[in-house]
Amino acid sequence: MADVDLKQVVESLKNKFQGRYQFIFWYDNDAEFEDNIEELSTDLEDIAKVVVLQPGHQLETKIKLNAIDDDKKVLVYSPAAQPILDENHLRDMVRYSDTFTADSKEILRKDLGLPESMRDFVANHMDFFGNKERRNAFATFELSSYQENPEWSIMATIVKLKTPLFSFFDILQVIMTANLNDNEYLAQFEKFNVLDTFWDTVKYEFNYNKEHDLVKFSSAMYLTTTFKQMDVQFPKSLSEYDLSEKVANVQTFMQQFGTKSYQSSGDTYSDVEAAVWAFINGGSIFKDMDINVIAKSDVFKYFDWLVLNWIQDRLGLEDLDAQINGQLIDVLIKKRSDMHFGHVDPIKSYYQMMKMAYFIVLMSQDEPEQSFDNIVGSYVDGGFEMDTYYRKFIYYYQETDQPEEFEKTKLLIEDVYVNSYLDKQLLAWNKNFHFDAISPRKLQRNFYKNYVEPETNRIVVIISDAFRFEAAKELQDELGKSSQVSEQKMDYMITGLPSVTYMGMPSLLPNETLCLDEKKLLVDGGEATDMKSREKILQSANQDSCTFPLDDLKGASTKDIREWFAGKQVVYIYHNQIDAIADNRKTEDDVFKATEETINDIKKLILRLRSSSINHFYVTADHGYIYRDAKLLPEDKIDVSHVENDAKSQRYMITSETIDEPGIGSQKLSDILNNNDDRSVYYPTTANIFKSAGSYNYVHGGSSPQEMIVPLLEVKSNKGKTDEEDVKLSIVSTSNKITSLEVKVSLMQVTPVSATVKPAVYSLYFVDDQNQLISGQVTVNANKGEDSTVQDRIFSKQIVLADRTYDKSKKYYLVIKNTRNGVVESIPYIMDITIPGGFGFDI
């Protein structure tokens, strides 16, 4: 063999050269070792000289051999068969010398560490083993994976499996993800004489005995799984695709295939699904099937489209009590999100989008509170979620390229959010809103006096432009998942009017007097329009104060941060992600994406500063905003062009004139700023806007909970190292005996998610005593929080075992694997399945 490992050849030759013969002749009939002569010469250089006898050079070689000293051992290698007697000019030397023959097949078998029982297997596949790269790949596989079915190892090599332990299911997954009609791997199987074995195994494992056609076989796999999930009779018209006799193996394979597919970078399962759907003309098969039956299966993407369209129709009718298989829309979405295409975009995002739509329609049925205090209390205690749901809905809608299929839902949500929610809420808010009635502690202008000035230890204030209360609640939830955060408290403040940056930023500084001069709010007579001027005002109240833009701290080293913060008592950090993007007509549609990024930026900063011994934070904002994705209509715009004003934007106008028109409210600047300014701030009392230059969809400056209720999130982080662990699962059932191929497993999330216990995703599956996968994989998302009951934390899953013979005397294991860190818990089970292919028994 051209490049086989020569260790055994060299050892054999060394032993022969210990004999009395000077010359050893080696006629290599098939020139299998011709390429290894140089390596052979090196290995024998201290023992013997290697002379190559090329065909046609016998006399020349004989002269060379006769010239060698008698005490020098010589290996004469010929890459050809020994000539017949009459043509062999070296016959006299051969007669009085020794000969050597290498059995390359046996050498190869031993080199690969294969048992003697596999000698014929090696001999029958020398064409395959004639390539060093293939041999090296073959050698990486564990013998236990293929000893009973040796040809599988050749298949595994051809399809380039990377794991030492494998099964035929692993091979088949790769085969199916290649071209079903012109499969390169099957062509290689045929070349190396393992194609028949492949189809024989397919027949044995799945009872597929029809035409050797990958498309038809794949169709049988997908259809068998579909009708099993639906729990309906396999249609007679499709009987050629019925693999029900081996349905356990079919389900196990499909479950493994689907899980591995969506966990990898590309969903190859979907590629096969699309090919199968087209081949079987799936639309004609399932077009008249009841939605309650369809929703039981996740095999074809078409089923998810039907479910999504059903949800869209129900939402359009505001039929929130509608059910499929006894499940309300939100429960149905949760279940579908755990199925195959619920893990794969765009279907994954569509389900999240429709979940948000469901909650928007649900919350829109609540009538707003009527007293101002109740409106504020209702908003901060949960009413803010409506704005979160709308933000998330639009985010997913934009992320999926504004799908036309859901235009009806988009129009519905715009109508519900603006007309049924915003307009009603804002009317109630402005009907009862009187600035002079707000508690001084809740006024934004008193922030420094109430929260910063009393602090004796260092305090860091993070001010994010246009960071709404609802977004800060999401930040609070995210920080709550970290053990590095020891305490959080969410409060709120109410901004002044207009609710804009030039009012909000100065109001958060220490102040005795505030005075509005054009579009500048003067603090004790001084400007506060940039960080330098704001830092000066802070230092006038506490000389150990400083300001930073958040972006400067992102890339700074821990050493730099410690130096910059050294000796500082008050630190203001400014972040301008949301307003910078949204307050521009070209980019305003990205406001919700910017909100997601802002939440992440602030979370990262707080956790990073903790490592620099910075432990006390306030997160707040200068103002909020209103965003609606739909294009504003002419009737949404109020014309106040006839009014002389000092400042005007879409949501406010400052003027000393009196306006008494429907849909417009006002507050005195003297009440807002606690001074004697005789002007008033006017604003629309609904979500409408004044006709003005600037962006239309993203607006702020007006009077609404969304614009004026800003977060005051206090965060305290742990000073020392914290112990954080993933939530754990434990088995609820006590029996360790399995009597059915369908195994129902009940697990409990041991503790709720908390600051020190993180949520975790676990994969569950069964393996044999060789750690070979023998079942499909199911996922458990263990994320139940502190408000959950013990019953809420119990998960029931069904795992289907492969249909094969199980040994009662051997141990099998349920594996509970943490998908984040790979930590595995293995629980032993005994198989006592008395009926092959049987179902219906629980453990």
C-alpha positions, 0 to 999 in steps of 0.5 A: 500500500502506497503510504501505509504506516511501515512500523510493522514492515520495518519490524518484520525486516529487522527480524529477518536481517538477524538471520544469516543472509546478506540479501533479502529480496522483496518482490512487491507485485502491486507496487504497494510500498513503492512510495515508502522506499525513502522512509523505509531506507531511513528506518533501516539505515543502521541495519541494511542498505535498500536497493531498488530493483526496477523492471528492465534493470536486472543486470545493472542491479546485479553489478551494484549488488556484487560490489557491496561488501560481504558484511553489509546487509541489503534489502532488494526491493522490486515494485513488480512481480518476480520474473519467470525463471528464464527471464530472471537474471538474479535467480542465482542470488535469489536462490541463496538469499532470503525473501520477504512478502508484506501482506498489506491487508493484514498490516493495515488491519493491525495498524487500524487496530481492528480485530481479526474478525474484520480481516475480510472487511479490510480485504474487500475494501482496499480501494477505500483504504488506499487513500491516506486521508480516508484512513486517517479519518476512519481511524478517528471513529470508535470501534464500538460504533461500527464493529457489528456493521463495519460498512458504517465506518466507511459511510461515516468517513465519506460523509465526514462525521466528526464525532468518534462515537456515531450511529447510522442515524448520524450518517443518515442526517448528513445524507439527507441534507445533501442533494436529495436528487443527485446525492454526492455521498450515495455516489461515493457509497456506490464507488466504495461498495457500501450502497447496498448496505446503506439501503439494507440498513434503511430497510431494517431501521425504518421498514422502508423497502420501496424504490431506492430513492432519497426523495421518496424515503425522506417523504416517508419519514416526514409523512409517517412522523406527521400522521403519528403526531396528528394521531390519525389513520395513515391515508390509504392513498399514501400507503407507499410512504407508511413506515408505521411498523417502525414509527419509534425509529422514525420519530427518534430520527426525526426528533434528533434531526430537527433538534440538531438542525435548529441548534446548528448555524443553518436549518437543514431540516427545513431544506429537506422539508421544503423538498419533501413538501414540493414532491408530495404536493403537501398543499393538496394532502392537508388543505381540508384538514381541521386546524385542531389536527394540524396544530398537533404536528410540527413537521411541515412549515405550512402547519405553522402558517395555518396556525399563525393565520388562524391566530391573525383571524381570531385577533381580527375578530377580537375573539380572545377566548378562541382555542385550538385543542383546548389552548388559548392563543397565548398558550398555543403560541408558547407550545408552537414556539417549543416546536421545530419551526418555533426555534427557526426564523422567521417563524420564531419571530412571527410567533413572538410578534403574534404573542405581542399582538395578543397581549395588546388586544387583551390589554386594550379592553381595559378602561383607563383610570380616571384620577391622576394618581390612579392613572400614574399608579396603574401605569407604573404597576403594570400598565406600561406593559402595553408600550412594551408589547407594542415596542416588541411587536414593531421590533419583530415586525421590522426584523422580519422585513414587514411581512405582507402576510401579517398586514391585517394584524399590523393594521389592527395593532396600530388601530388598537394601540393608538385609538383604543389605548393611547388616545383614551389614556392620554385623554384621561391623563390630561383631563386630570393633570395639574402640575402643581398637584404633583408631589415634590418628591416625584418632580424630576427637577428635585432629583438631585436634592432628593436622591444625590445630595443625601448620599454619603458614598459614591453615587453613579447616575446613568442618564439615557436620553429618551429611555422610557419607564417601560424599557427601564423595567426590562433593564430591571428584569435583565439585571435581576438575572445577575448575581452581581446585583444585590438590590434593585428598587424601581421608582418614577419621576415626572418630567417638566413640560415640554418633555424634551432634552433641553428641559430634562437634562438641566432638571436632573442637576443641582438647582435652586432656580430654573429659568427657560430662555428660548430653548435653554433651561438655565440652572441658577442662571447658567447654561447646561447645554453640554457635558462640560457645563453640566459638570461645572454645575455638579462641581459647584454643589460637590467638587468631587463630581465628574461627567462621562459619555457612556460610549467613552467607558465602553472601550476603556480599560479597568485601570483607566476607569479606576483612575478616572473615578478615583476620589469622585463622589458624584458621577453622571454618565450620559447615554444618547442612543435612542434619541440620537437615532429616533429624532431623525426622520431618516432613522426614526423607525429604528427607535425600538432597535435602539431601545434594545441596544440601550438596555444591553449597553446599560446592563453591561456598564453596570456589571462592568463598573462593579468590577471597579468597586462601583456599587451604587447606581441610579438609572433615569432619563431626561424624557420619554417618547411616543412612537407609532409605526403607522403613517400619520393622517392629516386629521392627526395633525393640529394646525396652530400656525396662527399662534405666535410662539416662542417654541414649537414642536410636534407635541408642544408649543410655548407661548404667552397667548391663550389658546382655547381649542378642543384637543389642546391642553396647557400648563403654566411654566411658573408651576412647572419651573417654580418661578414667575414665568407667565407663559404656558406650555400647550400640548395635544390632549391625545396622541395627535401632534401639532403641524411642525417640522421634524419626525412624525412617528417618533415624538416627545415633548408633550403630556403623556405617561409615555413622555413624562413618567421617567424611570428612577431605577436604583441598583446596588451591586455586590462588592465581593465575588458572588456565587452564581449557578444555573437552575437545576432539574431533578426527576420527579418519578421514582421508577427506574424501569422503562417498559415502553418506547414512549417514555414520559419523564417528569422533572422539577425545577428545584429552585426558582430563578433568582439573583443567584440562580440563573435560568438554564436550558436543558436537553434530555435524551437517552443513551446506552452504556457506550454513550450512544444516542438511542432516542430523540432529544427534547428541550426544557427551558427552566426559567420559572421565577420567584413568583412560580409555585412548585406545580409551575416548576414541574415539566412533563416531556415525552421521549421516544426511544429507537425501536431495537432490542434492549438488554435487560442486564445492561444499564441505559441512561437518561441524560440531562445536559445543560446546553450552556456549559455542557454539564451532564447528569446521567440517571440509570434506567433498566429496559424491560420492553417486552413487546418490540415496537410496543407503546402505551406503557409508562415508567 
